[in-house]
Amino acid sequence: MSFFRQLGKAIHRERQFGFMHLAQDVELDVSHGEILYLEGLNLSFDGFKAIDDLNFYLDAGELRCVIGPNGAGKTTMMDIITGKTRPDCGSAFFGLNIDLLRLCESEIAQIGIGRKFQKPTVFECHRVIENLELAMAGDKRVLPTLFAGLTGEQRDRIDSALATIGLTEHAYRNAGALSHGQKQWLEIGMLLMQDPLLLLVDEPVAGMTHQEMDRTAELLQSLAGKHSVVVVEHDMEFVRAIAKRVTVLHRGRVLAEGTMDEVQNDPKVIEVYLGE
């Protein structure tokens, strides 16, 4: 097939699927101060209640840690927020006006919710700076991508992300040559290139050295305010270092919520999770 014929087909697809980019144009309403509302969520898998009347609220700009034993519903809650899983009933709103349960995964990503999984997923054969460029928010349709070049503003954003994640000196290294901790930071940087308002971060310090854990704590704390951040983590020392407010999940519902000292001294939490 000739180049011009391929180009014509690409233009046709652009016109057909332009509606896919409308979700990101919705303006988020956080006038009441909260960016995430989960209310009355329920979800069962083959008779097992993974989420049980879950209510969870997050303030705009807040960094919240979510803890709980295995099977508490932490990952399932994030799956619901990002559209990977649909609840049986309940509501999930981003701000006051965006019903997450009406959107697909790609639309939820476009409106400003980013998720980082426990295992870093970076392009190991590409340089660090190229990973950030590939992740940059923008028009990813065929024609804009085909003819695009980095603007000065985009280069500044990449430089800013590199500084934020502490990888400026490693910008031209292949991502595969980075340490485990550095790959985690790079993936956080890739999320930042998408301009998320809410970041969901799953066990960011698993497998890290103490030095890397300290740097990760500084990084996540630096993001709070400009971004809202939910961190799921099992390392209690790390949670204490970063979180002003902690939510404890158990059997798919909120068991306790408060400061780390408050939840650690809660008899219900001690019984199910922190007793040892």
Buried (B, 14 or more C-beta within 10 A) or exposed (E): EEEEEEEEEBEEEBEEEEEBEEBEEBEBEBEEEBBBBBEEBBBEEEEEBBBBBBEBBBBBBBBBBBBBBEBBBBBBBBBBBBBBBEBEEBEBBBBEEBEBBEBEEEBBBBBBBBBBBBEBEBBEEBBBBBBBBEBBBEEEBBEEEEEBEEEEEBEEBBBBBBEBBBBBEBBEBBBEEBEEBBBBBBBBBBBBBBBBBBBBBBBBBBEBEEEBBBBBBEBBBEBBEEBBBBBBBBBBEBBBBBBEBBBBBBBBBBBBBBEBEEBBEBEEBBEBBBEE
